[in-house]
Every structure is written in structure tokens, then in C-alpha cells.
């Protein structure tokens, strides 16, 4: 994607900043494995899941941290992480993009707390209470409604992957590309 405009690159960088600011759950200005551990712990608290599902959630977020190169003790400043992601995601081939999005399968399964193959409004809300407790119910509902493209009241695996793809790789300012991590931060 070397023929992108500065506006498109800037929009994509804004999305990556939003992602990392939302993932910085310990608010230390860095992305680290600890942030993903906090996500797993908070999701377990909100959802009051059994031990097996709790471990599935923890493993899913450890996997995400590991694929991002976040070994124990590694901390990357948010701005640096956003710039790295901006450059890496925009330079991937279509095949690499599809493979990367498919790696989010464990996250989808972790957020599907009741294992029914869909993410309900309540499950989605638990996720956003973890990532962005400052978001209003209206913002969370808007994000859910945009991702739920067939408007059946739940997010399927396909809808989740489509929204993730638009967020990670989209450079046009469409509604779907702006909501995967809640409203974009400036």
C-alpha cells in the first residue's frame, strides 16, 4: 500500500493509537504483556466464568501478547507501538492480512462467554467495560450495532473478522473501520 495518501496514513495511525491507548489497562503509557493479563483478569471478574472458560480467556490474550512480541518484561511506548503497527499493517500482502485477522479466532472464542458461536450485546459490553470503562453505553451500543452488520442482535465470527479487518487494514474513514476499539481517539 505504498500509494496511500498522507490523510489515509494518518487515519490508520489514529486507529492504531486508539487501539494501544485502550489496551494500556495499567495506564503506564506502555503496551506490555501485563496489559493483556489485566484484560483477561477483568473479563473473568465481569463474566463470573468457570475455571475452564477463564483459562481459555487468559490463553487467548496471552496469545495476542505473544504474537505482538510482548514477552514478559517487554514494554513498548504507546506511540512507538502505534507507529510500528501502522507501518507493519500497511505493508502486509492481502494473504498476510487475512492470516493475521484469522489469528483473532481465540479472542472471538474468549469473548463468546457462553460458547454459542456469537458475541451477544452483554458479552460485547463486558469486553468494553474492560477496555474502555469511560465509554458511554451509547458508544458501546453504536460500536456493537455497526459490527452487527446483519442486525440480528449478535456478532458472528464473520462479522467480528470483517470489523477487525476493516479496523486493522482499512484506510478509508468508513463507520465500520472506526468502531472496533470504540470511538477513535484524537
BELLIN-V497658 format. One record per residue. N is the residue number from 1. SS is DSSP state (H for helix, E for strand, L for the rest). BURIAL is # if it has 24 or more other C-alpha atoms within 12 Angstrom, else .. D_LAST is the distance of its C-alpha to the last C-alpha in whole Angstrom. Layout:
N,SS,BURIAL,D_LAST + N,SS,BURIAL,D_LAST
//
This chain:
1,L,.,24 + 2,L,.,24 + 3,L,.,24 + 4,L,.,20 + 5,L,.,19 + 6,H,.,16 + 7,H,.,14 + 8,H,.,15 + 9,H,#,14 + 10,H,.,11 + 11,H,#,10 + 12,H,#,12 + 13,H,#,10 + 14,H,#,7 + 15,H,#,9 + 16,H,#,11 + 17,H,#,9 + 18,H,#,8 + 19,H,#,12 + 20,H,#,13 + 21,H,#,11 + 22,H,#,13 + 23,H,#,16 + 24,L,#,16 + 25,L,#,18 + 26,L,#,20 + 27,L,.,17 + 28,L,.,19 + 29,L,.,16 + 30,E,#,18 + 31,E,#,18 + 32,E,#,22 + 33,H,#,25 + 34,H,#,25 + 35,H,#,21 + 36,H,#,23 + 37,H,#,26 + 38,H,#,24 + 39,H,#,23 + 40,H,#,27 + 41,H,#,28 + 42,H,#,26 + 43,H,#,26 + 44,H,#,30 + 45,H,.,30 + 46,H,.,28 + 47,H,#,31 + 48,L,.,34 + 49,L,#,35 + 50,L,.,38 + 51,H,.,38 + 52,H,.,38 + 53,H,#,35 + 54,H,#,34 + 55,H,.,35 + 56,H,#,33 + 57,H,#,30 + 58,H,#,30 + 59,H,#,31 + 60,H,#,29 + 61,H,#,26 + 62,H,#,28 + 63,H,#,28 + 64,H,#,25 + 65,H,#,25 + 66,H,.,28 + 67,H,.,27 + 68,L,#,23 + 69,L,.,26 + 70,L,#,25 + 71,L,.,29 + 72,L,.,30 + 73,L,.,29 + 74,L,.,26 + 75,E,#,23 + 76,E,#,20 + 77,E,.,17 + 78,H,#,14 + 79,H,#,13 + 80,H,.,16 + 81,H,#,16 + 82,H,#,13 + 83,H,#,15 + 84,H,.,18 + 85,H,#,17 + 86,H,#,16 + 87,H,.,19 + 88,H,#,21 + 89,H,#,20 + 90,H,#,20 + 91,L,.,23 + 92,L,.,25 + 93,L,.,28 + 94,H,.,28 + 95,H,.,30 + 96,H,.,28 + 97,H,#,25 + 98,H,.,28 + 99,H,.,29 + 100,H,.,26 + 101,H,#,25 + 102,H,.,28 + 103,L,#,28 + 104,L,#,26 + 105,H,#,29 + 106,H,#,29 + 107,H,#,26 + 108,H,#,27 + 109,H,#,30 + 110,H,#,29 + 111,H,#,27 + 112,L,#,30 + 113,L,#,32 + 114,L,.,35 + 115,L,.,35 + 116,L,.,36 + 117,L,.,34 + 118,E,#,31 + 119,E,#,28 + 120,E,#,29 + 121,H,#,26 + 122,H,#,27 + 123,H,#,27 + 124,H,#,23 + 125,H,#,23 + 126,H,#,24 + 127,H,#,22 + 128,H,#,19 + 129,H,#,20 + 130,H,#,20 + 131,H,#,17 + 132,L,#,15 + 133,L,.,18 + 134,L,.,15 + 135,L,#,15 + 136,L,.,17 + 137,H,.,20 + 138,H,.,19 + 139,H,#,16 + 140,H,#,18 + 141,H,#,20 + 142,H,#,18 + 143,H,#,17 + 144,H,#,21 + 145,H,#,22 + 146,H,#,20 + 147,H,#,21 + 148,L,#,25 + 149,L,.,26 + 150,L,.,29 + 151,L,.,29 + 152,L,.,31 + 153,L,.,29 + 154,E,#,29 + 155,E,#,27 + 156,E,#,29 + 157,H,#,29 + 158,H,.,29 + 159,H,#,26 + 160,H,#,24 + 161,H,#,25 + 162,H,#,24 + 163,H,#,20 + 164,H,#,20 + 165,H,#,21 + 166,H,#,19 + 167,H,#,16 + 168,H,#,17 + 169,H,#,19 + 170,L,#,17 + 171,L,#,16 + 172,L,.,16 + 173,L,.,14 + 174,L,.,16 + 175,L,.,16 + 176,H,#,17 + 177,H,#,15 + 178,H,#,12 + 179,L,#,14 + 180,L,#,15 + 181,L,#,13 + 182,L,#,12 + 183,L,#,10 + 184,L,#,7 + 185,L,.,4 + 186,L,.,0
//
